[in-house]
Amino acid sequence: MSDITRIDAGPRMSQAVIVNGIAYLAGQVGAEGGTVTEQTAAILDKIDVLLAKAGTDKSRVITAQVWCADMAADFADMNAVWDTWVAKDCAPARWTGEAKLATTGYKVEIIVTAAL
């Protein structure tokens, strides 16, 4: 049986869970109402912090799920921020989709998994 480590655990969810050498991060969002650029930058900053707490970093990200509230309006701006963040020669497998997010103020949500 593997040990499970929970990071920033609350009554409903943990911000990250580590099992079998993999860190699974919860979906991260930025401040409601900001631009997609601002929200994406804030999300990636949160991801960096959580990855550090887990003992890893963005160069070890295996997969990323990106959810945009409006792909037609926001995909290019989100990608512009993403492209400056992703570690050189370490791009993860990534998929992006459009979804209705938790509130209308959220434009982007990003979920990643990373190897330790």
MDAnalysis code that builds the backbone (N, CA, C; Angstrom):
import MDAnalysis as mda
import numpy as np

u = mda.Universe.empty(348, n_residues=116, atom_resindex=np.repeat(np.arange(116), 3), trajectory=True)
u.add_TopologyAttr("name", ["N", "CA", "C"] * 116)
u.add_TopologyAttr("resid", np.arange(1, 117))
u.add_TopologyAttr("resname", ["MET", "SER", "ASP", "ILE", "THR", "ARG", "ILE", "ASP", "ALA", "GLY", "PRO", "ARG", "MET", "SER", "GLN", "ALA", "VAL", "ILE", "VAL", "ASN", "GLY", "ILE", "ALA", "TYR", "LEU", "ALA", "GLY", "GLN", "VAL", "GLY", "ALA", "GLU", "GLY", "GLY", "THR", "VAL", "THR", "GLU", "GLN", "THR", "ALA", "ALA", "ILE", "LEU", "ASP", "LYS", "ILE", "ASP", "VAL", "LEU", "LEU", "ALA", "LYS", "ALA", "GLY", "THR", "ASP", "LYS", "SER", "ARG", "VAL", "ILE", "THR", "ALA", "GLN", "VAL", "TRP", "CYS", "ALA", "ASP", "MET", "ALA", "ALA", "ASP", "PHE", "ALA", "ASP", "MET", "ASN", "ALA", "VAL", "TRP", "ASP", "THR", "TRP", "VAL", "ALA", "LYS", "ASP", "CYS", "ALA", "PRO", "ALA", "ARG", "TRP", "THR", "GLY", "GLU", "ALA", "LYS", "LEU", "ALA", "THR", "THR", "GLY", "TYR", "LYS", "VAL", "GLU", "ILE", "ILE", "VAL", "THR", "ALA", "ALA", "LEU"])
u.atoms.positions = np.array([
    [0.846, -1.183, 0.000],
    [0.000, 0.000, 0.000],
    [0.892, 1.246, 0.000],
    [0.619, 2.172, -0.873],
    [1.422, 3.383, -0.998],
    [1.011, 4.426, 0.024],
    [1.989, 5.215, 0.416],
    [1.687, 6.364, 1.252],
    [1.054, 7.439, 0.389],
    [0.144, 8.181, 0.971],
    [-0.509, 9.293, 0.296],
    [-0.234, 10.545, 1.107],
    [0.237, 11.587, 0.430],
    [0.478, 12.874, 1.073],
    [-0.496, 13.874, 0.491],
    [-1.167, 14.610, 1.365],
    [-2.129, 15.635, 0.937],
    [-1.564, 17.007, 1.286],
    [-1.601, 17.907, 0.332],
    [-1.069, 19.260, 0.511],
    [-2.226, 20.252, 0.517],
    [-2.199, 21.136, 1.520],
    [-3.253, 22.146, 1.673],
    [-4.634, 21.495, 1.623],
    [-4.802, 20.500, 2.492],
    [-6.051, 19.748, 2.543],
    [-7.125, 20.537, 3.274],
    [-8.310, 20.485, 2.746],
    [-9.477, 21.089, 3.377],
    [-10.557, 20.040, 3.525],
    [-11.725, 20.438, 4.004],
    [-12.801, 19.462, 4.202],
    [-13.376, 18.915, 2.896],
    [-13.265, 19.669, 1.808],
    [-13.823, 19.239, 0.527],
    [-12.772, 18.657, -0.403],
    [-11.570, 19.215, -0.381],
    [-10.541, 18.797, -1.342],
    [-9.168, 19.204, -0.853],
    [-8.165, 18.585, -1.438],
    [-6.773, 18.964, -1.224],
    [-6.305, 19.701, -2.470],
    [-5.379, 20.623, -2.298],
    [-4.845, 21.341, -3.452],
    [-3.890, 20.459, -4.253],
    [-3.294, 19.483, -3.581],
    [-2.444, 18.506, -4.269],
    [-2.434, 17.219, -3.465],
    [-2.294, 16.114, -4.169],
    [-2.167, 14.800, -3.547],
    [-1.001, 14.101, -4.226],
    [-0.121, 13.523, -3.406],
    [1.036, 12.804, -3.934],
    [0.875, 11.327, -3.623],
    [1.019, 10.501, -4.659],
    [0.976, 9.051, -4.491],
    [1.852, 8.423, -5.580],
    [2.606, 7.409, -5.202],
    [3.456, 6.676, -6.150],
    [4.343, 7.585, -7.003],
    [4.897, 8.625, -6.382],
    [5.828, 9.492, -7.078],
    [5.211, 10.479, -8.045],
    [3.892, 10.645, -7.983],
    [3.193, 11.583, -8.860],
    [2.423, 12.572, -7.999],
    [2.525, 13.859, -8.355],
    [1.745, 14.913, -7.696],
    [0.563, 15.263, -8.597],
    [-0.621, 15.142, -8.046],
    [-1.860, 15.460, -8.750],
    [-2.388, 16.767, -8.163],
    [-2.429, 17.819, -8.950],
    [-2.907, 19.097, -8.461],
    [-4.377, 19.283, -8.783],
    [-5.068, 19.937, -7.861],
    [-6.461, 20.319, -8.093],
    [-6.497, 21.417, -9.155],
    [-7.651, 21.629, -9.722],
    [-7.807, 22.715, -10.681],
    [-7.535, 24.049, -10.016],
    [-6.737, 24.875, -10.678],
    [-6.376, 26.181, -10.136],
    [-7.024, 27.274, -10.977],
    [-7.513, 28.299, -10.298],
    [-8.121, 29.452, -10.963],
    [-7.479, 30.724, -10.432],
    [-7.598, 31.803, -11.187],
    [-7.109, 33.107, -10.758],
    [-8.233, 33.908, -10.120],
    [-7.965, 35.160, -9.831],
    [-8.978, 36.027, -9.228],
    [-10.106, 36.276, -10.221],
    [-11.325, 36.192, -9.720],
    [-12.478, 36.441, -10.578],
    [-12.421, 37.845, -11.158],
    [-12.800, 37.959, -12.411],
    [-12.931, 39.258, -13.030],
    [-11.689, 39.771, -13.728],
    [-10.533, 39.167, -13.482],
    [-9.324, 39.599, -14.176],
    [-9.359, 39.175, -15.629],
    [-8.423, 39.703, -16.393],
    [-8.326, 39.293, -17.792],
    [-7.829, 37.852, -17.856],
    [-7.960, 37.242, -19.000],
    [-7.454, 35.878, -19.162],
    [-5.943, 35.853, -18.966],
    [-5.257, 36.898, -19.384],
    [-3.810, 36.984, -19.186],
    [-3.480, 37.025, -17.697],
    [-4.170, 37.873, -16.952],
    [-3.943, 37.977, -15.505],
    [-4.279, 36.674, -14.799],
    [-5.415, 36.085, -15.147],
    [-5.820, 34.843, -14.501],
    [-4.834, 33.717, -14.802],
    [-4.409, 33.593, -16.046],
    [-3.475, 32.527, -16.399],
    [-2.159, 32.691, -15.657],
    [-1.635, 33.906, -15.587],
    [-0.380, 34.161, -14.862],
    [-0.534, 33.805, -13.388],
    [-1.651, 34.184, -12.777],
    [-1.890, 33.874, -11.363],
    [-1.998, 32.370, -11.145],
    [-2.668, 31.686, -12.035],
    [-2.811, 30.227, -11.937],
    [-1.444, 29.559, -12.002],
    [-0.627, 29.957, -12.953],
    [0.682, 29.334, -13.107],
    [1.582, 29.627, -11.911],
    [1.432, 30.804, -11.306],
    [2.156, 31.098, -10.059],
    [1.710, 30.149, -8.945],
    [0.403, 29.922, -8.830],
    [-0.120, 28.986, -7.825],
    [0.409, 27.577, -8.073],
    [0.441, 27.183, -9.327],
    [0.950, 25.856, -9.677],
    [2.417, 25.733, -9.279],
    [3.213, 26.761, -9.546],
    [4.622, 26.736, -9.132],
    [4.757, 26.527, -7.632],
    [3.934, 27.218, -6.851],
    [3.988, 27.090, -5.385],
    [3.602, 25.675, -4.956],
    [2.526, 25.148, -5.514],
    [2.094, 23.800, -5.142],
    [3.116, 22.747, -5.560],
    [3.692, 22.904, -6.741],
    [4.712, 21.952, -7.175],
    [5.911, 21.991, -6.227],
    [6.310, 23.166, -5.792],
    [7.428, 23.289, -4.846],
    [7.082, 22.612, -3.519],
    [5.863, 22.808, -3.037],
    [5.432, 22.140, -1.799],
    [5.479, 20.626, -1.941],
    [5.226, 20.148, -3.155],
    [5.242, 18.706, -3.419],
    [6.661, 18.178, -3.626],
    [7.618, 19.082, -3.795],
    [8.994, 18.659, -4.014],
    [9.346, 18.456, -5.476],
    [8.672, 19.180, -6.351],
    [8.938, 19.067, -7.786],
    [8.835, 20.442, -8.419],
    [8.844, 20.509, -9.744],
    [8.733, 21.804, -10.424],
    [8.144, 21.607, -11.819],
    [7.965, 22.730, -12.519],
    [7.302, 22.681, -13.825],
    [8.044, 21.865, -14.871],
    [9.328, 21.632, -14.690],
    [10.060, 20.799, -15.647],
    [9.662, 19.334, -15.541],
    [8.930, 18.976, -14.497],
    [8.511, 17.593, -14.257],
    [7.010, 17.383, -14.511],
    [6.333, 18.405, -15.047],
    [4.904, 18.285, -15.336],
    [4.715, 17.287, -16.477],
    [3.827, 16.337, -16.245],
    [3.565, 15.264, -17.208],
    [2.373, 15.614, -18.097],
    [1.289, 16.052, -17.468],
    [0.077, 16.401, -18.205],
    [-0.488, 17.713, -17.684],
    [-1.224, 18.379, -18.559],
    [-1.938, 19.596, -18.183],
    [-3.287, 19.601, -18.878],
    [-4.313, 19.942, -18.110],
    [-5.646, 20.155, -18.657],
    [-5.933, 21.638, -18.507],
    [-6.304, 22.277, -19.591],
    [-6.634, 23.693, -19.556],
    [-8.091, 23.841, -19.969],
    [-8.855, 24.511, -19.133],
    [-10.261, 24.772, -19.425],
    [-10.440, 26.272, -19.600],
    [-10.985, 26.671, -20.728],
    [-11.283, 28.073, -21.004],
    [-12.796, 28.248, -21.056],
    [-13.273, 29.334, -20.494],
    [-14.709, 29.611, -20.539],
    [-15.148, 29.997, -21.948],
    [-14.231, 30.592, -22.706],
    [-14.549, 31.011, -24.074],
    [-13.301, 30.820, -24.941],
    [-13.212, 29.673, -25.588],
    [-12.029, 29.352, -26.392],
    [-11.793, 30.380, -27.493],
    [-12.839, 30.800, -28.181],
    [-12.671, 31.724, -29.296],
    [-12.060, 33.045, -28.822],
    [-12.473, 33.522, -27.661],
    [-12.005, 34.813, -27.165],
    [-10.672, 34.724, -26.429],
    [-10.411, 33.600, -25.755],
    [-9.318, 33.569, -24.778],
    [-8.155, 32.632, -25.076],
    [-8.293, 31.745, -26.054],
    [-7.277, 30.726, -26.294],
    [-5.904, 31.328, -26.595],
    [-5.837, 32.306, -27.462],
    [-4.547, 32.894, -27.841],
    [-3.879, 33.600, -26.661],
    [-4.648, 34.354, -25.876],
    [-4.074, 35.064, -24.727],
    [-3.604, 34.089, -23.661],
    [-4.371, 33.032, -23.414],
    [-3.953, 32.020, -22.444],
    [-2.653, 31.370, -22.913],
    [-2.578, 31.007, -24.199],
    [-1.375, 30.369, -24.741],
    [-0.158, 31.281, -24.678],
    [-0.336, 32.574, -24.846],
    [0.790, 33.511, -24.785],
    [1.440, 33.459, -23.403],
    [0.638, 33.363, -22.351],
    [1.176, 33.265, -20.987],
    [1.752, 31.868, -20.765],
    [1.026, 30.851, -21.171],
    [1.483, 29.463, -21.019],
    [2.859, 29.271, -21.656],
    [3.012, 29.782, -22.879],
    [4.253, 29.569, -23.626],
    [5.470, 30.182, -22.933],
    [5.287, 31.253, -22.186],
    [6.410, 31.847, -21.446],
    [6.688, 31.093, -20.150],
    [5.707, 30.345, -19.661],
    [5.847, 29.621, -18.388],
    [6.435, 28.228, -18.571],
    [5.991, 27.500, -19.575],
    [6.380, 26.095, -19.717],
    [7.902, 25.977, -19.804],
    [8.439, 24.986, -19.095],
    [9.894, 24.797, -19.046],
    [10.427, 24.399, -20.423],
    [11.553, 24.977, -20.803],
    [12.160, 24.706, -22.112],
    [12.411, 23.210, -22.286],
    [11.989, 22.685, -23.409],
    [12.142, 21.275, -23.759],
    [11.426, 20.326, -22.808],
    [10.455, 20.836, -22.056],
    [9.731, 20.003, -21.082],
    [8.226, 20.168, -21.213],
    [7.733, 20.468, -22.384],
    [6.297, 20.654, -22.557],
    [5.560, 19.355, -22.216],
    [4.534, 19.443, -21.376],
    [3.778, 18.246, -21.018],
    [2.777, 17.881, -22.113],
    [2.231, 16.689, -22.012],
    [1.057, 16.367, -22.820],
    [-0.047, 17.294, -22.310],
    [-0.758, 17.941, -23.226],
    [-1.749, 18.932, -22.799],
    [-2.994, 18.826, -23.650],
    [-4.111, 19.013, -23.015],
    [-5.356, 19.128, -23.758],
    [-6.083, 20.343, -23.242],
    [-6.840, 20.980, -24.135],
    [-7.545, 22.215, -23.813],
    [-8.974, 22.090, -24.305],
    [-9.898, 22.539, -23.470],
    [-11.297, 22.489, -23.844],
    [-12.036, 23.701, -23.322],
    [-13.240, 23.850, -23.812],
    [-14.107, 24.928, -23.360],
    [-15.103, 24.348, -22.381],
    [-15.301, 25.061, -21.266],
    [-16.230, 24.592, -20.251],
    [-16.821, 25.769, -19.495],
    [-18.015, 25.571, -19.006],
    [-18.605, 26.537, -18.096],
    [-17.914, 26.322, -16.745],
    [-17.208, 27.354, -16.261],
    [-16.448, 27.224, -15.019],
    [-17.338, 27.563, -13.821],
    [-16.796, 27.451, -12.618],
    [-17.583, 27.562, -11.385],
    [-18.367, 28.867, -11.278],
    [-17.792, 29.966, -11.726],
    [-18.518, 31.237, -11.752],
    [-18.200, 31.932, -13.073],
    [-19.010, 32.893, -13.434],
    [-18.788, 33.608, -14.691],
    [-17.542, 34.490, -14.641],
    [-16.991, 34.754, -13.451],
    [-15.781, 35.558, -13.330],
    [-14.507, 34.801, -13.645],
    [-14.583, 33.472, -13.686],
    [-13.407, 32.670, -14.027],
    [-13.347, 32.468, -15.533],
    [-12.154, 32.710, -16.099],
    [-11.970, 32.543, -17.538],
    [-11.126, 31.322, -17.877],
    [-10.291, 30.886, -16.916],
    [-9.365, 29.778, -17.151],
    [-9.248, 28.949, -15.879],
    [-9.123, 27.637, -16.042],
    [-8.776, 26.728, -14.957],
    [-7.740, 25.755, -15.509],
    [-6.691, 25.495, -14.715],
    [-5.624, 24.605, -15.176],
    [-5.373, 23.538, -14.120],
    [-5.237, 22.296, -14.582],
    [-4.976, 21.132, -13.731],
    [-3.717, 20.461, -14.259],
    [-2.759, 20.166, -13.382],
    [-1.550, 19.478, -13.832],
    [-1.238, 18.271, -12.956],
    [-0.500, 17.340, -13.540],
    [0.126, 16.247, -12.792],
    [1.621, 16.339, -13.058],
    [2.413, 15.978, -12.065],
    [3.860, 16.077, -12.211],
    [4.553, 14.915, -11.506],
    [5.651, 14.485, -12.085],
    [6.492, 13.481, -11.443],
    [7.325, 14.172, -10.363],
    [7.611, 13.420, -9.298],
    [8.478, 13.973, -8.252],
    [9.921, 13.836, -8.665],
])
